[in-house]
Amino acid sequence: MGSEMVMVDDISFPSQITTSKPLSLLGHGITDIEIHFLQIKFTAIGVYIDPEIVSHLQKWKGKSGTELAEDDDFFDSVISAPVDKYLRIVVIKEIKGSQYGVQLESSVRDRLAADDKYEEEEEEALEKIVEFFQTKYFKKDSVLTFSFPAASNIAEIGFSSDEKEEPKTMKVENGNVVDMIKKWYLGGTSAYSPSTISSLANTLSLELSK
């Protein structure tokens, strides 16, 4: 494919990947926590989006990356823009897949409940996701992907514990759950990884100024 690599915390991410069309790496960052002044890094994240997204964000032309990073309306527009989006997440610190599954479930459930959208269908969709991760082990360098095609409000989750392995995949077909997974990773000030949001805001600010 001949695309350059971008280093995110010593992990290489291609600057472009192709789903139904080429998507560009527009943001990257890490998830981490601080325990007793020690920073523990869990994952490196790459956010790939169809460059066409810029045409849907013209309203924010001229805003700085710092302004955009704090503007949740902007990120709502990023999430709802009708273009392909793809997350590539690489494990830095190993954990059990079940731990990640429960983390995703509780974050998505809380967001759904806050919007009064947590019903039986959402609960079932989340249970399937938890089940999918239950048997996985996130060793270092495992790759987790979320593909959000523009054409439909579904998500395809992929997981492989190394480059050689064919990814195991599952589809999430509940639109409310899919929306909240996008918000977990891309939802501005309430997102899971502030460094990713800041990077995405800076790149999009630059693209909008062209």
Disulfide bonds with the S-S distance in Angstrom:
none
